[in-house]
């Protein structure tokens, strides 16, 4: 295996990982930011107020984006397996 092939595979791996994680992490971050602003405005410092909405948001995101995430990861895996004969 040549170094440029390994670097290309690692770049593709990181890009696919970023694309798969982005919807869940992005929406949870937006909900956390909104709740933080709400806590600053109302001066209510309750830990469950920050944890529960982010947990619910992550669960809903996994249900909504789950099929797309699974399809993206399976396409990545299939592409890697089909490229094995051309590596040698």
Secondary structure, DSSP 8 states (H G I E B T S, - for coil): --HHHHHHHHHHHHHHHHHHHHHHHHHHHHHHHHHHHHHHHHT---HHHHHHHHHHHHHHHHHHHHHHHHHHHHHHHHHHHHHHHHH-
